[in-house]
Amino acid sequence: MIYAWIDGVKRQPIAKGERTVCKDCGGLLTSVMPAQSVTHWRHKAGDCDRWSEVEGPWHLGWKEQFDTGCREIGLYDAAAGEWHRADVLCGAGTPIATVLELQHSSISEQERREREAFYLQQHRMFWLVHLHDEHSFTGTNFRLSLGLGARTATVDGHNFEIVHFASRSSQFIEKWKRSSAHVFFDYQGYIFYLANESVAARVNGGLPLKKGYFAYSQLLREDFVRAVHGTGGHHE
């Protein structure tokens, strides 16, 4: 976790040897000061959120687009008896309360469904999936897909294009098409909305898209941030 409460301030660690407690589980936190990555807090007894992942500059950069009070918000799952820490939660306690999950690493479809089932109980939910080429060709496949569609359509004022995912395997794109939340891709700083199955059918004249095909709409980073806040008109 990047942020924790220490001396009444929610912040990253600033010195080696700092300690505090996790506001959610009460466990001991110690500062981690890596030379080449983001300073963060580590649970001495293991993170209380089993969905947590190693975070780096990409996570920090996006969290800093939102007020400190919206970053890393712990939510308790009473049914499972466990804590989960939303990367960003805007508008808590309002009808437009929105959870944003920042996904840099690969995630199984089972975990994706688990997270959606939990967060969607009381919130809107957005995924922001980082497409990068450090460990796979997903980013390259996505880039090669863009602009190759012969079909375009406008749905709710947004322009969509239908393309084929440029890969021998369609597993990645199919997994995210099936999401119950709103899915966005961050590719080299550009933001793309991935049409879910219902929106894609509207784009495709009422018919579901064939396996391996997807519909996307590009938007500005500022519009994405506004949508998370519930003040934008994009895919609410």
Backbone as a ProteinNet text record, in pm:
[ID]
protein_1_A
[PRIMARY]
MIYAWIDGVKRQPIAKGERTVCKDCGGLLTSVMPAQSVTHWRHKAGDCDRWSEVEGPWHLGWKEQFDTGCREIGLYDAAAGEWHRADVLCGAGTPIATVLELQHSSISEQERREREAFYLQQHRMFWLVHLHDEHSFTGTNFRLSLGLGARTATVDGHNFEIVHFASRSSQFIEKWKRSSAHVFFDYQGYIFYLANESVAARVNGGLPLKKGYFAYSQLLREDFVRAVHGTGGHHE
[TERTIARY]
84.8	0	88.6	47.6	130.7	106.8	-16	-51.9	-93.1	-62.7	-108.9	-118.1	-194.1	-207.6	-93.9	-24.4	82.2	81.4	66.9	58	-52.8	-165.9	-281.5	-277.5	-177.4	-164.4	-160	-236.4	-233.5	-128.1	-22.9	89.7	174	267	369.1	474.6	553	663.3	769.1	834.6	938.1	1074.8	1080.1	1208.7	1213.9	1333	1353.4	1326.1	1259.8	1233.1	1102.3	1028.5	898	802	715.1	614.5	480.6	375.3	241	152.4	22.3	-67.7	-166.5	-211.5	-310.6	-445.8	-506.7	-635.4	-744.7	-728.9	-831.6	-818.7	-703.3	-689	-617.9	-554.6	-482.4	-344.4	-302	-170.4	-57.4	61.1	179.2	224.9	256.1	309.7	449.5	538.5	674.2	703.1	787.6	819.4	914.4	892.1	980.5	1027.2	1160	1216.8	1305.1	1245.7	1326.6	1392.9	1512.2	1586.8	1527.3	1469.6	1425.6	1273.9	1197.9	1052.8	982.7	856.8	772.7	785.7	802.9	803.9	664.7	658.5	529.1	536.6	420.7	410.1	388.7	449.6	436.6	378	275.9	221.6	324.3	357.4	454.6	401.6	271.4	212.1	146	170.7	106.9	-12.1	-28.7	-133.2	-271.5	-354.5	-489.5	-581.6	-537.5	-615.9	-549.2	-613.2	-553	-549.8	-618.1	-614.9	-502.7	-425.4	-321.2	-214.5	-149.1	-40	72.7	189.5	303.9	271.6	295.2	261.2	385.8	376.2	489.1	447.4	531.1	504.6	372.5	330.6	203.8	87.6	83.3	-22.9	-20	99.3	111.2	65	105.5	68	-82.2	-153	-298.1	-365.2	-315.2	-375.9	-362.5	-254.7	-232.9	-325.1	-401.5	-501.4	-625.3	-632.2	-749.3	-707	-799.6	-770.2	-720.5	-635.1	-579.5	-689.1	-798.4	-907.1	-979.9	-952.1	-1015	-923.3	-798.5	-701	-697	-690.8	-675.3	-775.1	-898.2	-1006.6	-1042.9	-1029.2	-1060.8	-1211.1	-1257.8	-1399	-1405.7	-1496.1	-1502.9	-1610.2	-1571.7	-1664.4	-1709.7	-1826.9	-1875.6	-1903.3	-1949.8	-1981.3	-1856.7	-1746.6	-1621.8	-1532.5	-1564.7	-1482.9	-1344.7	-1335.7	-1203.9	-1212.8	-1097	-1086.2	-1039.6	-1088.5	-1038.5	-1015.7	-909.2	-867.5	-884.8	-987.8	-1009.7	-896.8	-841.9	-734.4	-781.8	-900.6	-962.3	-1110.8	-1166.3	-1310.8	-1355.6	-1432.3	-1484	-1632.4	-1675.2	-1816.5	-1870.8	-1788.8	-1832.3	-1961.2	-2055.9	-2181.5	-2284.2	-2253.8	-2348.2	-2396.2	-2500.5	-2550.2	-2449.3	-2349.8	-2250.5	-2116	-2117.2	-1992.8	-1928.8	-1800.6	-1732.6	-1598.7	-1579.4	-1450.8	-1373.2	-1247.2	-1155.3	-1045.6	-1034.2	-927.1	-821.8	-698.6	-585.9	-517.2	-521.9	-471.7	-349.9	-233.5	-108.3	-65.6	-83.9	-42	-156.8	-125.1	-228.3	-321.7	-446.6	-545.1	-631.3	-664.8	-748.7	-893.2	-969.2	-1109.4	-1185	-1147.1	-1213.3	-1195.2	-1072.4	-1050.5	-1119.9	-1118	-1188.8	-1335.7	-1397.1	-1538.1	-1559.8	-1468.1	-1479.7	-1476.8	-1384.3	-1374.3	-1500.5	-1547.8	-1667.6	-1789	-1802.5	-1916.6	-1917.7	-1799	-1790.4	-1815	-1739.5	-1747.6	-1880.4	-1937.8	-2060.8	-2184	-2169.5	-2283.4	-2333.2	-2239.8	-2277.6	-2211.3	-2144.4	-2071.6	-2081.5	-2059.1	-2020.7	-1876.3	-1831.7	-1694.3	-1629.5	-1509.4	-1427.9	-1298.5	-1257.8	-1123.4	-1038.7	-913.1	-816.9	-703.8	-695.4	-600.3	-480.8	-363.1	-241.1	-191.2	-193.7	-139.8	4.1	94	237.2	307.1	429.7	501.4	616.8	615.8	729.8	739.2	624.1	625.3	540.6	472.9	388	374.2	302.7	281	140.8	73.3	-63.9	-73.2	17.2	15.7	37.3	132.8	159.3	39	-23.3	-141.7	-253.9	-270.6	-374.7	-344.5	-219.6	-181.6	-206.1	-170.9	-188.4	-335.9	-423	-566.9	-632	-576.8	-641.9	-649.4	-763.2	-778.9	-798.1	-808.5	-820.1	-964.1	-1056.9	-1196.4	-1265.3	-1355.3	-1433.6	-1568.6	-1599.3	-1731	-1718.2	-1795.5	-1798.8	-1944.5	-1966.7	-2102	-2093.6	-2199.1	-2207.5	-2314.7	-2276.4	-2368.8	-2360.7	-2473.2	-2478.9	-2380.7	-2363.5	-2277.2	-2129.6	-2092.7	-1952	-1927.2	-1816.4	-1782.4	-1704.9	-1754.1	-1690.9	-1641.3	-1538	-1488.9	-1479.6	-1521.1	-1512.9	-1390.3	-1304.3	-1180.6	-1159.2	-1065.5	-1025.9	-898.5	-894.9	-775.6	-662.9	-553.8	-444.4	-356.9	-414.2	-340.1	-397.7	-314.3	-363.8	-461.4	-442.7	-531	-620.8	-748.3	-842.8	-876.9	-805.2	-838.9	-839.6	-738.7	-728.2	-848	-877	-983.7	-1119.9	-1139.1	-1267.8	-1292.5	-1187.6	-1200.5	-1251.9	-1198.1	-1239.1	-1371.9	-1405.6	-1537.6	-1649.9	-1623.4	-1725.8	-1740.7	-1663.7	-1668.4	-1806.2	-1845.3	-1969.7	-1948	-1822.2	-1787.8	-1752.4	-1720.2	-1672.7	-1521.6	-1475.1	-1333.1	-1269.3	-1156.8	-1078.2	-935.6	-870.7	-731.1	-645.6	-531.5	-430.8	-315.6	-303.8	-195.2	-111.4	9.2	103.6	41.7	-37.6	-95.7	-227.2	-269.3	-397.6	-502.6	-623.8	-729.5	-833.1	-868.1	-965.9	-1072.1	-1197.7	-1308.8	-1339.9	-1345.4	-1379.6	-1528.9	-1600.7	-1745.3	-1772	-1859.3	-1899.3	-1996.7	-2044.6	-2124.8	-2251.9	-2317.4	-2442.5	-2416.7	-2315.1	-2282.1	-2231.4	-2148.6	-2093.8	-2205	-2308.9	-2420.8	-2491.7	-2503.5	-2564.1	-2477.7	-2345.6	-2253.5	-2265.4	-2291.4	-2291.5	-2431.8	-2519.3	-2651.7	-2741.8	-2718	-2803.3	-2752	-2641.9	-2586.2	-2460.3	-2439.4	-2315.7	-2194.3	-2083.8	-1960.6	-1907	-1846.5	-1783.5	-1660.3	-1622	-1504.5	-1382.5	-1305.4	-1185.1	-1207.1	-1333	-1362.7	-1401.9	-1368.6	-1407.9	-1436.7	-1512.8	-1546.4	-1483.2	-1425.4	-1359.8	-1392.9	-1376.3	-1394.3	-1281	-1215.4	-1104.1	-1154.7	-1091.7	-1129.1	-1006	-1020.2	-910.9	-892.8	-770.2	-743.4	-830.2	-847.5	-927	-1072.9	-1122.2	-1260.5	-1274.8	-1171.8	-1174.8	-1179.9	-1096.1	-1094.4	-1229.1	-1288.1	-1419.7	-1525.2	-1514.8	-1611.2	-1602.2	-1480.6	-1463.3	-1528.8	-1514.1	-1576.2	-1727.5	-1777.2	-1921.3	-1966.9	-1871.7	-1907.1	-1894.9	-1847.8	-1835	-1951	-1965.2	-2075.4	-2037.2	-1913.4	-1866	-1897.7	-1983.6	-2010.6	-2047.9	-2149	-2198.2	-2310.7
-118.7	0	124	224	343	441.9	447.9	547.6	482.3	551.4	510.1	634.3	621	732.2	728.5	842.1	853.8	996.6	1006.2	1137.1	1223.7	1160.4	1234.2	1274	1225.7	1260.6	1132.3	1129.6	1015.3	1042.3	960.7	989.5	865	881.4	780.6	790.9	685.8	698.2	793.5	863.1	958.4	926.4	826.5	792.6	643.7	589.8	449.6	431.2	321.6	292.1	346	419.9	469.3	352.1	368.4	266.2	332.4	259.5	303.5	179.4	199	83.7	100.1	-11	-11.4	30.5	130.8	180.1	75	-18.1	-119.4	-235.8	-302.6	-425.5	-405.1	-287.9	-262	-323	-385	-448.6	-348.8	-391	-305.4	-284.3	-157.9	-121.7	-65	-102.4	-47.6	16.6	116.7	188	106.8	116.3	53.8	164.6	180.1	292.5	241.5	183.2	130	241.7	214.4	317.6	346.2	243.5	258.6	254.7	254.4	245.5	336	309.1	395.5	359.6	460	433.5	389.7	290.2	236.4	174.2	127.9	65.2	-84.3	-161.8	-307.4	-358.9	-443.1	-511.6	-612.1	-603.4	-696.9	-840.1	-856.3	-990	-1030.9	-956.5	-986	-895.6	-851.4	-755.2	-810	-725.7	-767.7	-774.7	-720	-729.9	-833.1	-947.9	-1054.7	-1020.2	-912.2	-870.1	-770.4	-736.7	-635.9	-687.9	-596	-632	-531.9	-569	-478.1	-354.6	-237.8	-113.3	-33	40.6	119.3	257.8	323.5	461.4	478.9	377.5	389.9	402.8	318.6	327.8	464.1	504.9	631.9	748.5	747.8	857.7	872.9	760	767.5	802.9	748.5	782.9	932	990.9	1134.2	1222.4	1163.4	1240.8	1268.2	1206.4	1218.4	1267.9	1330.6	1381.9	1270.3	1306.7	1208	1128.3	1194.5	1127.8	1024	1021.2	922.6	804	812	708.5	597	474.5	356.6	356.7	327.5	328.2	184.3	150.4	16.8	-4.7	-116.5	-154.3	-295.8	-315.7	-445.1	-532.9	-655	-754.1	-840.4	-809.2	-879.2	-1026.6	-1055.9	-1194.6	-1282.3	-1227.9	-1304.3	-1279.6	-1174.3	-1141.6	-1093.3	-1008.9	-961.5	-818.8	-753.7	-617	-617.5	-517.6	-492.4	-342.5	-307.3	-168	-119.9	-38.5	17	113.9	104.1	196.5	341.1	365.2	498.6	479.2	560.5	561.7	706.6	746.6	883.8	885.3	990.3	1008.2	907.2	865.2	764.2	808.7	716.7	745.2	818.1	839.9	907.7	810.1	846.3	756.9	734.1	822.1	804.7	757.8	697.2	644.2	548.1	570.8	496	442.5	312.2	248.7	239.4	281.2	264.9	168.6	58.6	-37.7	-24.1	-3.8	12.7	-122.1	-176.9	-313	-312.3	-331.8	-332.2	-473.9	-566.7	-704.9	-787.6	-907.9	-997.7	-1037.6	-1064	-1102.3	-1214.3	-1310.2	-1420.3	-1373.4	-1442.8	-1406.4	-1428.9	-1531.7	-1557.6	-1440.1	-1388.9	-1275.8	-1151.1	-1131.3	-1015.7	-1020.7	-1137.8	-1151.4	-1129.4	-1180	-1162	-1014	-942.6	-798.7	-725.6	-757.8	-690.8	-723.1	-848.3	-887	-809.4	-785.6	-712.6	-563.3	-500.9	-355.2	-308.5	-387.6	-345.2	-355.3	-412.2	-417.2	-277.9	-184.9	-51.5	61.1	27.7	129.6	106	212.7	193.7	143.7	80.1	31.5	51.4	107	123.9	44.1	-23.4	-79.2	10.9	32.7	92	-8.5	-70.7	-178.6	-122.8	-142.8	-91.4	-189.2	-146.8	-229	-187.9	-277.4	-246.5	-367.5	-349.1	-454.1	-512	-489.6	-532.3	-684.2	-752.1	-897.1	-972.8	-902.2	-971.1	-883.3	-936.3	-860.6	-799.6	-795.4	-745.6	-603.4	-517.5	-379.6	-368.4	-445.6	-444.5	-494.5	-602.4	-654.7	-552.1	-480.8	-378.2	-266.9	-220.9	-112.8	-153.7	-278.3	-324.8	-336.6	-348	-360.8	-226.9	-119.1	11.5	60.8	116	179.1	83.3	-46	-143.7	-187	-127.8	-168.8	-105.1	-180.1	-126.9	-76.1	-105	-68	33.8	138.7	240.4	270.3	319	354.9	453.5	531.8	626.2	578.7	561	516.6	615.5	670.7	767.7	882.4	923.7	1036.9	1005	876.2	836.9	754	783.3	714.5	586.8	475.5	345.4	289.4	208.5	133.7	-13	-100.4	-244.6	-298.6	-367.9	-420.7	-563.7	-630.7	-765.6	-754.5	-822.9	-821	-894.4	-823.9	-874.8	-973.6	-1089.6	-1192.2	-1328.9	-1432	-1568	-1609.7	-1554.2	-1585.1	-1465.5	-1493.1	-1385.8	-1386.4	-1465.4	-1482.1	-1350	-1267.1	-1140.1	-1050.5	-1028.1	-932.8	-988.7	-1119.7	-1179.1	-1168.8	-1187.1	-1177.2	-1039.6	-936.2	-801.4	-762.1	-816.1	-790.2	-841.2	-947	-1007.3	-936.8	-832.7	-764	-702.4	-703.4	-638.1	-490.7	-449.6	-310.3	-239.7	-110.5	-35	-54.3	-96.6	-127.1	-22.7	29.8	124.5	72.1	97.8	60.7	187.4	179.6	286.3	232.9	283.1	241.2	363.1	366.6	476.2	612.8	618.4	745.7	780.6	699.2	720.9	629.6	680.4	606	558.1	429.9	368.1	298	322.1	252.5	126.3	12.7	-113.5	-138.2	-147.5	-170.8	-307.3	-310.3	-439.6	-506.6	-624.9	-702.6	-629.9	-560.8	-492.8	-370.9	-291.8	-175.1	-219.1	-324.9	-373.8	-419.1	-481.3	-524.6	-404.2	-296.4	-175	-117.1	-120.7	-72.5	-158.4	-286.4	-383.5	-411.4	-314.6	-328.4	-428.3	-449.3	-538.2	-680.4	-711.2	-846.7	-852.5	-960.6	-973	-981.6	-932	-939.2	-1081.8	-1118.9	-1250.1	-1255.7	-1377.5	-1397.2	-1333.2	-1260.3	-1194.9	-1053	-1012.2	-875.1	-791.9	-664.5	-575.4	-436.4	-360.9	-223.1	-130.6	-22.5	70.6	214.5	300	443.4	513.2	608.2	678.7	804.1	837.3	959.3	1022.9	1147.5	1220.2	1175.7	1186.1	1150.9	1234	1362.6	1449.3	1403.5	1357.4	1308.2	1181	1096.6	974.5	1008.3	1101.3	1140.5	1198.9	1279.1	1335.6	1226.3	1124.3	1014.6	938.7	919.3	851.9	935.2	1065.6	1155.4	1160.4	1112.5	1118.2	1250.4	1333.6	1464.2	1470.7	1360.7	1356.8	1280.4	1288.6	1220.9	1089.8	1043.3	925.5	797.6	717.3	581.9	577.5	654.7	650.2	549.2
0	0	0	-78.7	-93.6	20.1	69.7	170.7	302.1	410	542.7	629.7	739.3	832.8	933.5	947.4	1046.3	1100.7	1230	1296.8	1236.8	1206.1	1158.3	1012.7	938.3	796.9	713.9	606	514.7	408.5	407.7	318.1	292.4	197.5	174.1	283.9	306.6	401.8	347.1	437.5	395.4	455.1	541.5	604.2	636.1	631	666.7	815.5	849.1	989.6	1042.9	959.6	1005.1	1026.5	1125.4	1153.3	1181.6	1149	1182.5	1179.7	1190.9	1186.7	1071.6	1017.4	910.9	969.4	910.7	959.7	947.3	853.3	831	928.8	927	1006.2	1139	1157.2	1280.5	1286.2	1176.3	1172.3	1161.5	1202.4	1197.7	1054.1	1020.6	889.3	906.2	816.6	817.2	682.4	682	559	472.2	341.8	243.7	150.7	140.4	65.4	-48.7	-152.9	-263.3	-343.4	-390.6	-462.6	-600.1	-663.7	-801.8	-820.5	-711.2	-726.3	-626.5	-602.4	-520.7	-372.9	-288.1	-143.9	-100.8	-11	28.2	167	212.8	344.1	327.6	415.5	410	540.3	527.9	645.1	696.8	822.4	877.7	874.8	895.5	901.9	770.7	663	535.7	510.9	388.7	354.7	388	448	484.1	363.4	249	125.7	35.2	18.9	-61.5	-210.8	-249.9	-389	-417.7	-319.3	-339.3	-435.5	-503.2	-593.6	-575.9	-623.3	-617.4	-701	-643.6	-712.1	-746.4	-854.5	-899.9	-944.7	-1024.8	-1067.7	-1142.2	-1218.4	-1291.6	-1194.9	-1091.3	-990.6	-921	-878	-805.9	-892.3	-1018.4	-1107.1	-1121.5	-1129	-1142.4	-1010.7	-900.4	-771.7	-742.7	-788.2	-765.1	-848.5	-940.1	-1014.8	-930.1	-812.9	-726	-588.1	-516.5	-383.7	-292.3	-198.2	-105.3	-36.9	-2.7	66.2	-17.1	-148.4	-236.5	-265	-219.4	-254.6	-149.4	-198	-112.6	3.9	-29	69	105.8	232.1	278.7	291.9	239.5	248.2	304.8	398	465.9	403.5	370.3	317.8	435	488.3	607.1	578.6	457.8	423.4	424.5	375.3	368.5	489.3	567.4	683.5	647.5	543.5	499.8	446.4	445.9	396.1	250	175.8	41.2	27.4	-37.5	-47.6	-191.4	-212.8	-345.9	-378.5	-498	-535.7	-527.3	-579.6	-573.7	-546.9	-458.8	-435.3	-429.8	-530.9	-537.4	-503.4	-436.1	-406	-307.4	-212	-114.7	-45.6	-34.3	33.2	-49.5	-178.4	-267.6	-375.2	-449.1	-555.4	-668.1	-679.3	-786.6	-731.8	-613.8	-557.8	-657.7	-687.4	-792.9	-744.9	-763.4	-736	-866.2	-861.8	-973.9	-931.7	-1004	-979.5	-1088.4	-1047.5	-1138.5	-1154.8	-1274.9	-1295.7	-1388.1	-1329.2	-1405.4	-1441.2	-1349.9	-1372.5	-1428.1	-1470.5	-1520.7	-1406.9	-1440.2	-1339	-1396	-1314.3	-1360.5	-1374.3	-1456.3	-1471.6	-1341.3	-1265.7	-1138	-1042.1	-1030.1	-940	-991.5	-1122.7	-1178.5	-1139.4	-1149.8	-1113.6	-964.4	-882.5	-737	-701	-757.8	-727.7	-772.7	-891.4	-941.8	-854.6	-815.7	-732.4	-601.2	-545.2	-419	-438.7	-527	-540.1	-600.6	-690.1	-756.3	-667.7	-548.9	-457.7	-421	-401.5	-355.3	-435	-544.8	-619.6	-769.8	-844.6	-984.4	-980.9	-1087	-1087.6	-1223.7	-1221.3	-1341.6	-1323.4	-1427.7	-1435.6	-1525.1	-1487.4	-1579	-1592.4	-1708.9	-1733.3	-1809.2	-1752.7	-1813.8	-1918.8	-2044.2	-2152.7	-2177.4	-2147.5	-2161.7	-2219.6	-2261.7	-2332.4	-2251.3	-2120.1	-2041.6	-2030.3	-2023.1	-2003.5	-2105.6	-2193.9	-2290.5	-2414.2	-2511.3	-2634.1	-2638.2	-2522.4	-2521.2	-2573.7	-2528.4	-2574.4	-2723.6	-2775.9	-2919.3	-2997.4	-2949.6	-3017	-3020	-2909.3	-2903.8	-3003.4	-3005.8	-3097.5	-3243.1	-3277.1	-3413.9	-3452.4	-3352.1	-3378.1	-3410.3	-3356.4	-3366.1	-3510.4	-3543.5	-3673.9	-3789.1	-3762	-3870.3	-3895.6	-3824.5	-3838.7	-3957.2	-4016.2	-4127.6	-4080.8	-3953.1	-3901.4	-3789.2	-3797.4	-3693	-3660.7	-3540.7	-3499.5	-3384.8	-3368.5	-3257.9	-3161.6	-3034.5	-2930.3	-2814.7	-2775.3	-2664.9	-2684.9	-2808.9	-2839.2	-2847.9	-2837.5	-2844	-2969.4	-3036.6	-3160.4	-3131	-3182	-3161.8	-3293.8	-3282.6	-3397.6	-3357.7	-3447.1	-3424.1	-3495.4	-3420.8	-3477.6	-3428.5	-3492	-3449.7	-3368	-3252.6	-3168	-3239.6	-3264.9	-3347.9	-3271.8	-3244.1	-3171.1	-3206.1	-3197.3	-3220.2	-3111.2	-2992	-2880.1	-2849.1	-2831.9	-2799	-2650.3	-2572	-2430.2	-2355.2	-2379	-2306.2	-2333.9	-2459.5	-2492.7	-2456.5	-2469.1	-2432.4	-2282.3	-2204	-2057.9	-2017.6	-2077.8	-2039.2	-2102.1	-2218.3	-2277.7	-2187.1	-2113	-2027.6	-1893.2	-1869.8	-1740.6	-1714.9	-1588.3	-1546.8	-1515.1	-1505.8	-1477.5	-1608.5	-1599.1	-1715.3	-1726.3	-1842.8	-1862.6	-1953.3	-1907.2	-1985.1	-1994.8	-2107	-2125.9	-2128	-2062.8	-2068.4	-2151.8	-2274	-2361.4	-2398.8	-2347.3	-2372.7	-2344.5	-2237.5	-2195.3	-2263.2	-2358.9	-2425.5	-2362.5	-2347.4	-2279.1	-2380.1	-2367.6	-2456.7	-2372.1	-2406.8	-2341.1	-2420.3	-2350.9	-2413.9	-2396.5	-2506	-2497.6	-2436.1	-2335.1	-2279.5	-2376.3	-2338.5	-2433.3	-2477.3	-2384.6	-2420.8	-2508.5	-2475.4	-2557.6	-2694.3	-2695.6	-2822.6	-2916.5	-2861.5	-2945	-3006.9	-2930.3	-2985.2	-3096.5	-3076	-3179.3	-3304.9	-3284.8	-3394.6	-3447.7	-3436.8	-3496.1	-3426.8	-3296.6	-3219.8	-3208.3	-3274.8	-3271.6	-3186.1	-3111.5	-3033.2	-3124.7	-3077.3	-3156.4	-3158.2	-3269.9	-3280.4	-3190.3	-3155.7	-3072.8	-3137.8	-3056.4	-3106.6	-3154.1	-3171.8	-3212.8	-3090.6	-3095	-2986.1	-3039.9	-2962.9	-2999.2	-2897	-2944.7	-2853.7	-2890.6	-2791.4	-2808.7	-2735.4	-2799	-2735.3	-2664.6	-2552.1	-2479.6	-2418.2	-2379.7	-2317.1	-2172.4	-2122.3	-1983.2	-1889.2	-1921	-1834.1	-1830.3	-1943.7	-1948	-1866	-1868	-1788.1	-1639.4	-1596	-1454.9	-1414.7	-1501.4	-1471.7	-1461.6	-1546.4	-1541.5	-1410.3	-1361	-1231.8	-1121.2	-1131	-1033.1	-1048.4	-1161.2	-1185.4	-1241.3	-1285.1	-1338.4	-1489.7	-1551.7	-1696.1	-1757.2	-1886.4	-1952	-2016	-1994.7	-2067.3	-1992.5	-2050	-2001.9	-1854.7	-1818.7	-1683.3	-1671.4
[MASK]
++++++++++++++++++++++++++++++++++++++++++++++++++++++++++++++++++++++++++++++++++++++++++++++++++++++++++++++++++++++++++++++++++++++++++++++++++++++++++++++++++++++++++++++++++++++++++++++++++++++++++++++++++++++++++++++++++++++++++++

